[in-house]
Amino acid sequence: MPTSLLSLSFALLSQTLVSFNSPWWEQYDAKEKYLCSDRAVVLIERNDAQASLFARGMRTTLFRDTQVTPTLLYRNDILMLTLKGDELTLDQSKLDPFNPKLTCLRTEDA
């Protein structure tokens, strides 16, 4: 997926989350919904090794950085996702330098 399309997707997170399911072989242990400061809803599916982020009909996979504790940190080449309690922080500074961080609160387990 081109970076510009992904950038546009996360810069405009104001649309409703589209329902997706990850492939069965990824075996995610947790599935959680978050409401972000711009009223966007994101879905995170995660396990000990990786996480899938669903927003605006797009899906991206991030891999866990096990050196960081006590927070959970997942990242890929362009995004960093931090989970601490009920708070999710999405660092998208490589995509959108004018709005580098998006903070979201867990609403429920999906």
Secondary structure, 3 states (H helix, E strand, C coil): CCHHHHHHHHHCCCCCCCCCCCCHHHCCCEEEEEEECCCCEEEEEECCCEEEEEECCEEEEEEECCCCCCCEEEECCCCEEEEECCEEEEECCCCCCCCCEEEEEEEEEC
